[in-house]
Each structure stands twice: as structure tokens, then as C-alpha cells.
Amino acid sequence: MSFVNIRDKTYKVKKNLLNLRNKRITSFDEISGLNNLHFLTQIDLSNNNITEIKGLDNFPNLVHLDLSNNAITDIKGLQNLPNLIFLDLSGNNITQITGLENLKRLRILKLNKNVIREITGLDSLKDLMTLFLEQNQINEITGLENIHKLNAIYLNGNYISDIKGVEHLRNLKRLDIGKVGKIPREQIKEVQKAGVFTKDQRYFESRALRIFIWLLISAIICDLIISAIIVAGFQWGIQAFWPMFGTLLIPFFIGVPIFYCIAKEEYRW
């Protein structure tokens, strides 16, 4: 049975997976016996306090590496993982995307919840299909022009104000830019024409539609109540209700079109 030791505790390898999640590890040096496990296909080191990636030079079969929720600031030490398909570096303190040049087979990259300002260093990842960059400090989508297999980009929680050029990613099907900066309507239309699903658009459109329907139903209910009052007034011989009825309809006929125009502009309806 293969295993590693950390502070006099033994952790076994199960089905080529080494699970060291939440073990209070601060350095790879604390993991005794790791260098003997060249056959590993999955390593989970998430939820620790690791600050630097090292000791992963001899894992030719590794396809899944989870280093999320640590204290990593620089991406390095991954150059000898040629078969890596899944890499999770979310929840760290990474400021720049570097050190991924040799991960030619990488398909899923998670870099959400870092402090990245610019999308760079991904040109060599020709097989990349899904990119997570949520909750960073990115304001424009660049550096993805040559990643033609990319089909999903997750960017919500950033400050995106420019998505020009995204429509040229021919395999892109999903662009999640929910709750981000103000993006020109023309760019949104170009992306949608290319068949890309933009989550923020559908969210705001459905929200505006729900508000519109709510307003319409409320107005109809109010009119029914007013009509009932008027009918009762006629039965009592009070004809002064007609002017009041017409006056109360004015906000409905004016307010609904105004709301529709506001919704169309604000939510790009």
C-alpha cells in the first residue's frame, strides 16, 4: 500500500488518488514520501496553507491537481506535468497568469477568487475548453484569441467593460459575465449573434420581464377595484366617479411605456 507521512501521520493512496485536503500543510517539504508516488493520477491539496508549488517534477501520469484555497502567489513548479487535464488554483493570492506554458493537454483551468488583473500566459493551452476567472480584477477579455477549443468562460464578479473579439472564438458557447461592469450594447449583440449564451443578459432580461408583468398585473387589479367602486357609485347615483376613473388610468397608460423604455435601456432588453 502506498502512502505519505505528514507530522507522524500516515495518509494512504486510494485508486491513484492522494487526498491531502485540509491537512494544515504549509509546504511540500512536509509531505514525506511524495517523490515515490510517480504513478499518481490525482492529487488534492486544497484547503491548506501552501505558499509555493514545488516537488511535482516526477508525476508524468498526473491528470488532476487541486491546489485551491491555499496561499499561493506565483504559478510555478508545474512545467513537468505534460498530461495534466484539470488544474484548480482558485482561492489563492495569484496576481499574474504564468508558468502554464508546458501544460499542453490542459482542458479545465480554475483561477477564480484571486487578484488577477489581466488575462495573459494562456496562448500555449491549445486544448483548453473551460476557463474560470470569477471574482478577480479583470476589466477586459484579451489573450484568448488563439485558444480555439475554448467553449466556456466564467468571469462574473470582475469589472468587465469590454468583450470585443470574443465573438471570434468559434467554439465558445457560454460567456458568464454576470454582475460586472457596463458593457457596450453593440458588443453584447455581436457576441449573441455568434451564438454565445451570456448569462447576465438572460438574467437581466428575465428580471425586467418579471417586473413588467408584476406592474401590469398590479395595474389591472387596481383598475378592477376602481371599476367596482364606480359601479357602486352609479348605483348610488354618484356620477362624479367618471372623472376620477379617467384620472386614475393616466398613471397606468403613461407609467407602463416609461418603465418599458427604462428596462430596455438599462437591461438591454
C-alpha atoms as an extended CHARMM CRD file, in Angstrom:
* protein
*
       269  EXT
         1         1  MET       CA              0.0000000000        0.0000000000        0.0000000000  PROA      1               0.0000000000
         2         2  SER       CA              1.4010000000        3.4140000000       -0.9900000000  PROA      2               0.0000000000
         3         3  PHE       CA              1.2820000000        6.2650000000        1.4840000000  PROA      3               0.0000000000
         4         4  VAL       CA              2.8330000000        9.5430000000        2.6460000000  PROA      4               0.0000000000
         5         5  ASN       CA              3.6030000000       10.8650000000        6.1060000000  PROA      5               0.0000000000
         6         6  ILE       CA              2.7870000000       14.3200000000        7.4520000000  PROA      6               0.0000000000
         7         7  ARG       CA              3.7810000000       15.1510000000       11.0240000000  PROA      7               0.0000000000
         8         8  ASP       CA              3.8960000000       11.4650000000       12.0050000000  PROA      8               0.0000000000
         9         9  LYS       CA              0.5030000000       10.7550000000       10.4570000000  PROA      9               0.0000000000
        10        10  THR       CA              0.0750000000        8.3520000000        7.5650000000  PROA      10              0.0000000000
        11        11  TYR       CA             -2.1940000000        9.0240000000        4.5820000000  PROA      11              0.0000000000
        12        12  LYS       CA             -2.8300000000        6.2220000000        2.1070000000  PROA      12              0.0000000000
        13        13  VAL       CA             -3.2250000000        6.4560000000       -1.6410000000  PROA      13              0.0000000000
        14        14  LYS       CA             -6.5750000000        5.1480000000       -2.8960000000  PROA      14              0.0000000000
        15        15  LYS       CA             -7.1380000000        4.3780000000       -6.5700000000  PROA      15              0.0000000000
        16        16  ASN       CA             -4.1850000000        6.5230000000       -7.6400000000  PROA      16              0.0000000000
        17        17  LEU       CA             -5.6360000000        9.4610000000       -5.6960000000  PROA      17              0.0000000000
        18        18  LEU       CA             -3.7210000000       11.1910000000       -2.9220000000  PROA      18              0.0000000000
        19        19  ASN       CA             -6.1730000000       13.2040000000       -0.8510000000  PROA      19              0.0000000000
        20        20  LEU       CA             -4.4620000000       15.6930000000        1.4640000000  PROA      20              0.0000000000
        21        21  ARG       CA             -7.2940000000       18.1470000000        1.6610000000  PROA      21              0.0000000000
        22        22  ASN       CA             -7.4400000000       20.3220000000        4.7800000000  PROA      22              0.0000000000
        23        23  LYS       CA             -4.3320000000       18.8930000000        6.4780000000  PROA      23              0.0000000000
        24        24  ARG       CA             -2.7870000000       22.2340000000        7.5520000000  PROA      24              0.0000000000
        25        25  ILE       CA              0.1210000000       21.7930000000        5.1460000000  PROA      25              0.0000000000
        26        26  THR       CA              2.2650000000       24.8940000000        4.6190000000  PROA      26              0.0000000000
        27        27  SER       CA              4.9790000000       23.4070000000        2.3930000000  PROA      27              0.0000000000
        28        28  PHE       CA              5.5090000000       20.4280000000        0.1010000000  PROA      28              0.0000000000
        29        29  ASP       CA              8.5350000000       19.6020000000        2.2500000000  PROA      29              0.0000000000
        30        30  GLU       CA              6.1490000000       18.4140000000        4.9660000000  PROA      30              0.0000000000
        31        31  ILE       CA              4.8900000000       15.5800000000        2.7360000000  PROA      31              0.0000000000
        32        32  SER       CA              7.3130000000       12.7060000000        3.2620000000  PROA      32              0.0000000000
        33        33  GLY       CA              7.2870000000       10.0200000000        0.5710000000  PROA      33              0.0000000000
        34        34  LEU       CA              5.6140000000       12.0830000000       -2.1530000000  PROA      34              0.0000000000
        35        35  ASN       CA              8.5150000000       11.6140000000       -4.5750000000  PROA      35              0.0000000000
        36        36  ASN       CA              7.9410000000        7.8520000000       -4.5970000000  PROA      36              0.0000000000
        37        37  LEU       CA              4.3890000000        8.1080000000       -5.9400000000  PROA      37              0.0000000000
        38        38  HSD       CA              5.1170000000        8.6820000000       -9.6240000000  PROA      38              0.0000000000
        39        39  PHE       CA              2.0310000000        6.6650000000      -10.6340000000  PROA      39              0.0000000000
        40        40  LEU       CA             -0.4670000000        9.1380000000       -9.1130000000  PROA      40              0.0000000000
        41        41  THR       CA             -3.1800000000       10.4540000000      -11.4190000000  PROA      41              0.0000000000
        42        42  GLN       CA             -4.9020000000       12.7720000000       -8.9100000000  PROA      42              0.0000000000
        43        43  ILE       CA             -3.6100000000       14.9510000000       -6.0880000000  PROA      43              0.0000000000
        44        44  ASP       CA             -5.8720000000       17.0320000000       -3.8440000000  PROA      44              0.0000000000
        45        45  LEU       CA             -4.0450000000       19.6100000000       -1.7220000000  PROA      45              0.0000000000
        46        46  SER       CA             -6.9190000000       22.0440000000       -1.3630000000  PROA      46              0.0000000000
        47        47  ASN       CA             -7.7260000000       23.9840000000        1.8150000000  PROA      47              0.0000000000
        48        48  ASN       CA             -4.2010000000       24.1070000000        3.1970000000  PROA      48              0.0000000000
        49        49  ASN       CA             -1.7100000000       26.9550000000        3.6900000000  PROA      49              0.0000000000
        50        50  ILE       CA              0.7260000000       26.1900000000        0.8900000000  PROA      50              0.0000000000
        51        51  THR       CA              2.6030000000       29.2550000000       -0.3760000000  PROA      51              0.0000000000
        52        52  GLU       CA              4.7790000000       27.7170000000       -3.1000000000  PROA      52              0.0000000000
        53        53  ILE       CA              4.3240000000       24.8950000000       -5.6160000000  PROA      53              0.0000000000
        54        54  LYS       CA              7.2860000000       22.5170000000       -5.7200000000  PROA      54              0.0000000000
        55        55  GLY       CA              8.0840000000       18.8090000000       -5.6230000000  PROA      55              0.0000000000
        56        56  LEU       CA              5.8800000000       17.9270000000       -8.6000000000  PROA      56              0.0000000000
        57        57  ASP       CA              8.6540000000       17.1890000000      -11.0810000000  PROA      57              0.0000000000
        58        58  ASN       CA              8.1290000000       13.4390000000      -11.4820000000  PROA      58              0.0000000000
        59        59  PHE       CA              4.4210000000       12.8510000000      -11.9890000000  PROA      59              0.0000000000
        60        60  PRO       CA              4.0390000000       12.0180000000      -15.6970000000  PROA      60              0.0000000000
        61        61  ASN       CA              0.6010000000       10.4170000000      -15.1710000000  PROA      61              0.0000000000
        62        62  LEU       CA             -0.9620000000       13.2400000000      -13.1690000000  PROA      62              0.0000000000
        63        63  VAL       CA             -4.1810000000       14.4660000000      -14.8000000000  PROA      63              0.0000000000
        64        64  HSD       CA             -5.9570000000       16.1780000000      -11.8770000000  PROA      64              0.0000000000
        65        65  LEU       CA             -4.3470000000       18.6680000000       -9.4870000000  PROA      65              0.0000000000
        66        66  ASP       CA             -6.3190000000       20.6510000000       -6.9100000000  PROA      66              0.0000000000
        67        67  LEU       CA             -4.4360000000       23.4350000000       -5.1100000000  PROA      67              0.0000000000
        68        68  SER       CA             -7.4460000000       25.6060000000       -4.3680000000  PROA      68              0.0000000000
        69        69  ASN       CA             -7.8020000000       27.6690000000       -1.1980000000  PROA      69              0.0000000000
        70        70  ASN       CA             -4.1440000000       27.9690000000       -0.2870000000  PROA      70              0.0000000000
        71        71  ALA       CA             -1.7920000000       30.9670000000       -0.1030000000  PROA      71              0.0000000000
        72        72  ILE       CA             -0.0210000000       30.6340000000       -3.4540000000  PROA      72              0.0000000000
        73        73  THR       CA              1.1390000000       33.8940000000       -5.0590000000  PROA      73              0.0000000000
        74        74  ASP       CA              3.0500000000       32.6450000000       -8.1270000000  PROA      74              0.0000000000
        75        75  ILE       CA              2.2290000000       29.8670000000      -10.5840000000  PROA      75              0.0000000000
        76        76  LYS       CA              5.3910000000       27.8240000000      -10.9690000000  PROA      76              0.0000000000
        77        77  GLY       CA              6.6190000000       24.2670000000      -10.4920000000  PROA      77              0.0000000000
        78        78  LEU       CA              4.1210000000       22.8030000000      -12.9670000000  PROA      78              0.0000000000
        79        79  GLN       CA              6.3580000000       22.5720000000      -16.0200000000  PROA      79              0.0000000000
        80        80  ASN       CA              6.8360000000       18.7770000000      -15.7720000000  PROA      80              0.0000000000
        81        81  LEU       CA              3.1720000000       17.7690000000      -15.7990000000  PROA      81              0.0000000000
        82        82  PRO       CA              2.6080000000       17.0840000000      -19.5160000000  PROA      82              0.0000000000
        83        83  ASN       CA             -0.6220000000       15.1060000000      -19.0840000000  PROA      83              0.0000000000
        84        84  LEU       CA             -2.4260000000       17.4270000000      -16.6900000000  PROA      84              0.0000000000
        85        85  ILE       CA             -6.0400000000       17.9610000000      -17.7600000000  PROA      85              0.0000000000
        86        86  PHE       CA             -7.6010000000       19.6460000000      -14.7070000000  PROA      86              0.0000000000
        87        87  LEU       CA             -5.9190000000       22.3620000000      -12.6350000000  PROA      87              0.0000000000
        88        88  ASP       CA             -7.6040000000       24.2200000000       -9.7770000000  PROA      88              0.0000000000
        89        89  LEU       CA             -5.7630000000       27.2430000000       -8.3670000000  PROA      89              0.0000000000
        90        90  SER       CA             -8.8290000000       29.1260000000       -7.1740000000  PROA      90              0.0000000000
        91        91  GLY       CA             -8.9060000000       30.8870000000       -3.8270000000  PROA      91              0.0000000000
        92        92  ASN       CA             -5.2250000000       31.8670000000       -3.7300000000  PROA      92              0.0000000000
        93        93  ASN       CA             -3.3240000000       35.1710000000       -3.9780000000  PROA      93              0.0000000000
        94        94  ILE       CA             -2.2170000000       34.8900000000       -7.5970000000  PROA      94              0.0000000000
        95        95  THR       CA             -1.7130000000       38.2180000000       -9.3930000000  PROA      95              0.0000000000
        96        96  GLN       CA             -0.4640000000       37.0530000000      -12.7890000000  PROA      96              0.0000000000
        97        97  ILE       CA             -1.0650000000       34.0220000000      -15.0150000000  PROA      97              0.0000000000
        98        98  THR       CA              2.3340000000       32.4650000000      -15.7320000000  PROA      98              0.0000000000
        99        99  GLY       CA              4.0640000000       29.0870000000      -15.6780000000  PROA      99              0.0000000000
       100       100  LEU       CA              1.4360000000       27.1680000000      -17.6360000000  PROA      100             0.0000000000
       101       101  GLU       CA              3.2770000000       27.0010000000      -20.9550000000  PROA      101             0.0000000000
       102       102  ASN       CA              4.0070000000       23.2550000000      -20.8200000000  PROA      102             0.0000000000
       103       103  LEU       CA              0.5060000000       22.1170000000      -19.9000000000  PROA      103             0.0000000000
       104       104  LYS       CA             -0.3940000000       21.3290000000      -23.4960000000  PROA      104             0.0000000000
       105       105  ARG       CA             -3.2480000000       18.9500000000      -22.6210000000  PROA      105             0.0000000000
       106       106  LEU       CA             -4.9530000000       21.1400000000      -20.0170000000  PROA      106             0.0000000000
       107       107  ARG       CA             -8.7090000000       21.3600000000      -20.5850000000  PROA      107             0.0000000000
       108       108  ILE       CA            -10.0960000000       22.8880000000      -17.3980000000  PROA      108             0.0000000000
       109       109  LEU       CA             -8.3900000000       25.7670000000      -15.5900000000  PROA      109             0.0000000000
       110       110  LYS       CA             -9.8250000000       27.3290000000      -12.4360000000  PROA      110             0.0000000000
       111       111  LEU       CA             -8.3250000000       30.6390000000      -11.3370000000  PROA      111             0.0000000000
       112       112  ASN       CA            -11.3590000000       32.2100000000       -9.6790000000  PROA      112             0.0000000000
       113       113  LYS       CA            -11.0630000000       34.1480000000       -6.4070000000  PROA      113             0.0000000000
       114       114  ASN       CA             -7.5600000000       35.5020000000       -6.9780000000  PROA      114             0.0000000000
       115       115  VAL       CA             -6.2740000000       39.0330000000       -7.6630000000  PROA      115             0.0000000000
       116       116  ILE       CA             -5.6050000000       38.6960000000      -11.3850000000  PROA      116             0.0000000000
       117       117  ARG       CA             -5.8930000000       41.9200000000      -13.3990000000  PROA      117             0.0000000000
       118       118  GLU       CA             -5.1330000000       40.7070000000      -16.9140000000  PROA      118             0.0000000000
       119       119  ILE       CA             -5.6680000000       37.5280000000      -18.9340000000  PROA      119             0.0000000000
       120       120  THR       CA             -2.2070000000       36.5070000000      -20.1660000000  PROA      120             0.0000000000
       121       121  GLY       CA              0.0070000000       33.4410000000      -20.4740000000  PROA      121             0.0000000000
       122       122  LEU       CA             -2.6150000000       31.1250000000      -21.9470000000  PROA      122             0.0000000000
       123       123  ASP       CA             -1.6220000000       31.1330000000      -25.6260000000  PROA      123             0.0000000000
       124       124  SER       CA              0.0190000000       27.7060000000      -25.4920000000  PROA      124             0.0000000000
       125       125  LEU       CA             -3.0260000000       25.9740000000      -23.9740000000  PROA      125             0.0000000000
       126       126  LYS       CA             -4.4880000000       24.8500000000      -27.2860000000  PROA      126             0.0000000000
       127       127  ASP       CA             -6.7220000000       22.1770000000      -25.6960000000  PROA      127             0.0000000000
       128       128  LEU       CA             -8.2300000000       24.4620000000      -23.0470000000  PROA      128             0.0000000000
       129       129  MET       CA            -12.0200000000       24.1950000000      -23.0830000000  PROA      129             0.0000000000
       130       130  THR       CA            -13.2540000000       25.7290000000      -19.8130000000  PROA      130             0.0000000000
       131       131  LEU       CA            -11.7800000000       28.7620000000      -18.0710000000  PROA      131             0.0000000000
       132       132  PHE       CA            -12.8680000000       30.0000000000      -14.6360000000  PROA      132             0.0000000000
       133       133  LEU       CA            -11.7560000000       33.5470000000      -13.7460000000  PROA      133             0.0000000000
       134       134  GLU       CA            -14.5870000000       34.6470000000      -11.4740000000  PROA      134             0.0000000000
       135       135  GLN       CA            -14.0320000000       37.2140000000       -8.7160000000  PROA      135             0.0000000000
       136       136  ASN       CA            -10.7600000000       38.7110000000       -9.8940000000  PROA      136             0.0000000000
       137       137  GLN       CA             -9.9250000000       42.2690000000      -11.0020000000  PROA      137             0.0000000000
       138       138  ILE       CA            -10.1450000000       41.8290000000      -14.7760000000  PROA      138             0.0000000000
       139       139  ASN       CA            -11.6900000000       44.6040000000      -16.8890000000  PROA      139             0.0000000000
       140       140  GLU       CA            -11.3360000000       43.2910000000      -20.4360000000  PROA      140             0.0000000000
       141       141  ILE       CA            -11.1750000000       39.9560000000      -22.2150000000  PROA      141             0.0000000000
       142       142  THR       CA             -7.8530000000       39.5980000000      -24.0290000000  PROA      142             0.0000000000
       143       143  GLY       CA             -5.2370000000       36.9350000000      -24.6710000000  PROA      143             0.0000000000
       144       144  LEU       CA             -7.6910000000       34.2350000000      -25.7030000000  PROA      144             0.0000000000
       145       145  GLU       CA             -7.6200000000       34.7130000000      -29.4650000000  PROA      145             0.0000000000
       146       146  ASN       CA             -5.6020000000       31.5690000000      -30.1910000000  PROA      146             0.0000000000
       147       147  ILE       CA             -7.4530000000       29.1880000000      -27.8740000000  PROA      147             0.0000000000
       148       148  HSD       CA             -9.8950000000       27.9180000000      -30.4620000000  PROA      148             0.0000000000
       149       149  LYS       CA            -11.2890000000       25.0000000000      -28.4370000000  PROA      149             0.0000000000
       150       150  LEU       CA            -12.4920000000       27.2600000000      -25.6340000000  PROA      150             0.0000000000
       151       151  ASN       CA            -16.2390000000       26.7730000000      -25.1600000000  PROA      151             0.0000000000
       152       152  ALA       CA            -16.9420000000       28.3270000000      -21.7400000000  PROA      152             0.0000000000
       153       153  ILE       CA            -15.5600000000       31.3720000000      -19.9260000000  PROA      153             0.0000000000
       154       154  TYR       CA            -16.7060000000       32.3310000000      -16.4180000000  PROA      154             0.0000000000
       155       155  LEU       CA            -15.9470000000       35.9360000000      -15.4930000000  PROA      155             0.0000000000
       156       156  ASN       CA            -18.6730000000       37.0630000000      -13.1180000000  PROA      156             0.0000000000
       157       157  GLY       CA            -17.5110000000       39.1510000000      -10.1790000000  PROA      157             0.0000000000
       158       158  ASN       CA            -14.9880000000       41.1540000000      -12.2140000000  PROA      158             0.0000000000
       159       159  TYR       CA            -15.1670000000       44.6630000000      -13.6950000000  PROA      159             0.0000000000
       160       160  ILE       CA            -15.5850000000       43.7430000000      -17.3450000000  PROA      160             0.0000000000
       161       161  SER       CA            -16.3330000000       46.7000000000      -19.6230000000  PROA      161             0.0000000000
       162       162  ASP       CA            -15.0010000000       45.3650000000      -22.9300000000  PROA      162             0.0000000000
       163       163  ILE       CA            -15.6420000000       41.9750000000      -24.5610000000  PROA      163             0.0000000000
       164       164  LYS       CA            -14.6060000000       42.9350000000      -28.0740000000  PROA      164             0.0000000000
       165       165  GLY       CA            -13.1900000000       40.0000000000      -30.0330000000  PROA      165             0.0000000000
       166       166  VAL       CA            -14.8880000000       37.2460000000      -28.0580000000  PROA      166             0.0000000000
       167       167  GLU       CA            -17.2560000000       36.5910000000      -30.9520000000  PROA      167             0.0000000000
       168       168  HSD       CA            -14.3040000000       35.2360000000      -32.9580000000  PROA      168             0.0000000000
       169       169  LEU       CA            -13.8720000000       32.2610000000      -30.6120000000  PROA      169             0.0000000000
       170       170  ARG       CA            -15.7510000000       29.8990000000      -32.8950000000  PROA      170             0.0000000000
       171       171  ASN       CA            -16.3960000000       27.1660000000      -30.3030000000  PROA      171             0.0000000000
       172       172  LEU       CA            -17.4510000000       29.4720000000      -27.4800000000  PROA      172             0.0000000000
       173       173  LYS       CA            -20.9530000000       28.6420000000      -26.2650000000  PROA      173             0.0000000000
       174       174  ARG       CA            -21.0970000000       30.2310000000      -22.8300000000  PROA      174             0.0000000000
       175       175  LEU       CA            -19.8070000000       33.5500000000      -21.5480000000  PROA      175             0.0000000000
       176       176  ASP       CA            -20.7090000000       34.1900000000      -17.9160000000  PROA      176             0.0000000000
       177       177  ILE       CA            -20.2370000000       37.9000000000      -17.2270000000  PROA      177             0.0000000000
       178       178  GLY       CA            -22.9940000000       38.3400000000      -14.6630000000  PROA      178             0.0000000000
       179       179  LYS       CA            -22.8630000000       41.3120000000      -12.2980000000  PROA      179             0.0000000000
       180       180  VAL       CA            -19.9110000000       43.0160000000      -13.9510000000  PROA      180             0.0000000000
       181       181  GLY       CA            -19.1370000000       46.4350000000      -15.4380000000  PROA      181             0.0000000000
       182       182  LYS       CA            -21.1670000000       48.2310000000      -18.0760000000  PROA      182             0.0000000000
       183       183  ILE       CA            -20.5560000000       46.6390000000      -21.4670000000  PROA      183             0.0000000000
       184       184  PRO       CA            -21.4840000000       48.4140000000      -24.7300000000  PROA      184             0.0000000000
       185       185  ARG       CA            -24.7090000000       47.0550000000      -26.1590000000  PROA      185             0.0000000000
       186       186  GLU       CA            -23.1110000000       46.6170000000      -29.5790000000  PROA      186             0.0000000000
       187       187  GLN       CA            -20.5380000000       44.1820000000      -28.1890000000  PROA      187             0.0000000000
       188       188  ILE       CA            -23.2210000000       42.1550000000      -26.4500000000  PROA      188             0.0000000000
       189       189  LYS       CA            -25.1820000000       41.9070000000      -29.7020000000  PROA      189             0.0000000000
       190       190  GLU       CA            -22.1280000000       40.7660000000      -31.6540000000  PROA      190             0.0000000000
       191       191  VAL       CA            -21.4260000000       38.0320000000      -29.1310000000  PROA      191             0.0000000000
       192       192  GLN       CA            -25.0390000000       36.8900000000      -29.1330000000  PROA      192             0.0000000000
       193       193  LYS       CA            -25.0930000000       36.8260000000      -32.9470000000  PROA      193             0.0000000000
       194       194  ALA       CA            -22.2020000000       34.3850000000      -32.7770000000  PROA      194             0.0000000000
       195       195  GLY       CA            -24.4330000000       32.0410000000      -30.7610000000  PROA      195             0.0000000000
       196       196  VAL       CA            -22.8040000000       32.6480000000      -27.3920000000  PROA      196             0.0000000000
       197       197  PHE       CA            -25.0040000000       32.4080000000      -24.2960000000  PROA      197             0.0000000000
       198       198  THR       CA            -24.3590000000       35.3620000000      -21.9740000000  PROA      198             0.0000000000
       199       199  LYS       CA            -25.7240000000       34.6640000000      -18.5160000000  PROA      199             0.0000000000
       200       200  ASP       CA            -26.0110000000       38.2990000000      -17.4500000000  PROA      200             0.0000000000
       201       201  GLN       CA            -28.2370000000       39.0940000000      -20.4240000000  PROA      201             0.0000000000
       202       202  ARG       CA            -30.7290000000       36.3420000000      -19.7390000000  PROA      202             0.0000000000
       203       203  TYR       CA            -30.7200000000       37.2060000000      -16.0340000000  PROA      203             0.0000000000
       204       204  PHE       CA            -31.4910000000       40.8710000000      -16.5610000000  PROA      204             0.0000000000
       205       205  GLU       CA            -33.9790000000       40.2120000000      -19.3550000000  PROA      205             0.0000000000
       206       206  SER       CA            -35.9770000000       37.7920000000      -17.2120000000  PROA      206             0.0000000000
       207       207  ARG       CA            -35.7860000000       40.1760000000      -14.2640000000  PROA      207             0.0000000000
       208       208  ALA       CA            -37.0790000000       43.0910000000      -16.3430000000  PROA      208             0.0000000000
       209       209  LEU       CA            -39.8470000000       40.9110000000      -17.7500000000  PROA      209             0.0000000000
       210       210  ARG       CA            -40.9060000000       39.8040000000      -14.2710000000  PROA      210             0.0000000000
       211       211  ILE       CA            -41.0500000000       43.4220000000      -13.0820000000  PROA      211             0.0000000000
       212       212  PHE       CA            -43.0280000000       44.4300000000      -16.1680000000  PROA      212             0.0000000000
       213       213  ILE       CA            -45.5600000000       41.6240000000      -15.6690000000  PROA      213             0.0000000000
       214       214  TRP       CA            -45.8540000000       42.4590000000      -11.9670000000  PROA      214             0.0000000000
       215       215  LEU       CA            -46.5710000000       46.1070000000      -12.8030000000  PROA      215             0.0000000000
       216       216  LEU       CA            -49.1240000000       45.1400000000      -15.4350000000  PROA      216             0.0000000000
       217       217  ILE       CA            -50.9830000000       42.7680000000      -13.1060000000  PROA      217             0.0000000000
       218       218  SER       CA            -50.9570000000       45.3660000000      -10.3240000000  PROA      218             0.0000000000
       219       219  ALA       CA            -52.4220000000       47.9830000000      -12.6610000000  PROA      219             0.0000000000
       220       220  ILE       CA            -55.1620000000       45.6060000000      -13.8260000000  PROA      220             0.0000000000
       221       221  ILE       CA            -56.0980000000       44.7630000000      -10.2410000000  PROA      221             0.0000000000
       222       222  CYS       CA            -56.2450000000       48.4600000000       -9.3700000000  PROA      222             0.0000000000
       223       223  ASP       CA            -58.4780000000       49.1470000000      -12.3770000000  PROA      223             0.0000000000
       224       224  LEU       CA            -60.8260000000       46.3260000000      -11.3950000000  PROA      224             0.0000000000
       225       225  ILE       CA            -61.1090000000       47.7340000000       -7.8980000000  PROA      225             0.0000000000
       226       226  ILE       CA            -61.7620000000       51.2230000000       -9.2600000000  PROA      226             0.0000000000
       227       227  SER       CA            -64.3580000000       49.8740000000      -11.7030000000  PROA      227             0.0000000000
       228       228  ALA       CA            -66.1560000000       48.1290000000       -8.8650000000  PROA      228             0.0000000000
       229       229  ILE       CA            -66.2120000000       51.3770000000       -6.9160000000  PROA      229             0.0000000000
       230       230  ILE       CA            -67.5810000000       53.2650000000       -9.9330000000  PROA      230             0.0000000000
       231       231  VAL       CA            -70.3360000000       50.7100000000      -10.4880000000  PROA      231             0.0000000000
       232       232  ALA       CA            -71.2620000000       51.0210000000       -6.8590000000  PROA      232             0.0000000000
       233       233  GLY       CA            -71.2070000000       54.7950000000       -7.2310000000  PROA      233             0.0000000000
       234       234  PHE       CA            -73.6500000000       54.7170000000      -10.1400000000  PROA      234             0.0000000000
       235       235  GLN       CA            -75.9470000000       52.5310000000       -8.1620000000  PROA      235             0.0000000000
       236       236  TRP       CA            -75.8800000000       55.1910000000       -5.5020000000  PROA      236             0.0000000000
       237       237  GLY       CA            -76.3830000000       57.9240000000       -8.0940000000  PROA      237             0.0000000000
       238       238  ILE       CA            -72.9070000000       59.3450000000       -7.7160000000  PROA      238             0.0000000000
       239       239  GLN       CA            -71.6660000000       60.2250000000      -11.2330000000  PROA      239             0.0000000000
       240       240  ALA       CA            -68.5670000000       62.0870000000      -10.1260000000  PROA      240             0.0000000000
       241       241  PHE       CA            -66.6490000000       58.8120000000      -10.2700000000  PROA      241             0.0000000000
       242       242  TRP       CA            -66.1680000000       59.0370000000      -14.0720000000  PROA      242             0.0000000000
       243       243  PRO       CA            -63.5980000000       61.8650000000      -13.9570000000  PROA      243             0.0000000000
       244       244  MET       CA            -61.8390000000       60.1410000000      -11.0820000000  PROA      244             0.0000000000
       245       245  PHE       CA            -61.6950000000       56.8760000000      -13.0670000000  PROA      245             0.0000000000
       246       246  GLY       CA            -60.1190000000       58.5770000000      -16.0740000000  PROA      246             0.0000000000
       247       247  THR       CA            -57.6120000000       60.3620000000      -13.8710000000  PROA      247             0.0000000000
       248       248  LEU       CA            -56.5500000000       57.1330000000      -12.1800000000  PROA      248             0.0000000000
       249       249  LEU       CA            -55.9590000000       55.4620000000      -15.5640000000  PROA      249             0.0000000000
       250       250  ILE       CA            -53.4280000000       58.1070000000      -16.6040000000  PROA      250             0.0000000000
       251       251  PRO       CA            -50.5640000000       56.7090000000      -14.4610000000  PROA      251             0.0000000000
       252       252  PHE       CA            -51.1470000000       53.2730000000      -15.9630000000  PROA      252             0.0000000000
       253       253  PHE       CA            -51.0550000000       54.3460000000      -19.6130000000  PROA      253             0.0000000000
       254       254  ILE       CA            -48.0700000000       56.6180000000      -19.0530000000  PROA      254             0.0000000000
       255       255  GLY       CA            -46.1480000000       54.6140000000      -16.4490000000  PROA      255             0.0000000000
       256       256  VAL       CA            -46.0500000000       51.2740000000      -18.2560000000  PROA      256             0.0000000000
       257       257  PRO       CA            -44.4630000000       52.5950000000      -21.5000000000  PROA      257             0.0000000000
       258       258  ILE       CA            -41.9670000000       54.6350000000      -19.4830000000  PROA      258             0.0000000000
       259       259  PHE       CA            -40.9920000000       51.5780000000      -17.4580000000  PROA      259             0.0000000000
       260       260  TYR       CA            -40.6010000000       49.5350000000      -20.6380000000  PROA      260             0.0000000000
       261       261  CYS       CA            -38.2300000000       52.1260000000      -22.1290000000  PROA      261             0.0000000000
       262       262  ILE       CA            -36.1630000000       52.2380000000      -18.9410000000  PROA      262             0.0000000000
       263       263  ALA       CA            -35.9620000000       48.4450000000      -18.7960000000  PROA      263             0.0000000000
       264       264  LYS       CA            -34.9620000000       48.2550000000      -22.4450000000  PROA      264             0.0000000000
       265       265  GLU       CA            -32.1020000000       50.6990000000      -21.9410000000  PROA      265             0.0000000000
       266       266  GLU       CA            -30.8910000000       49.5570000000      -18.5390000000  PROA      266             0.0000000000
       267       267  TYR       CA            -31.1350000000       45.8240000000      -19.0950000000  PROA      267             0.0000000000
       268       268  ARG       CA            -30.5080000000       45.8730000000      -22.8600000000  PROA      268             0.0000000000
       269       269  TRP       CA            -33.9290000000       44.3230000000      -23.3950000000  PROA      269             0.0000000000
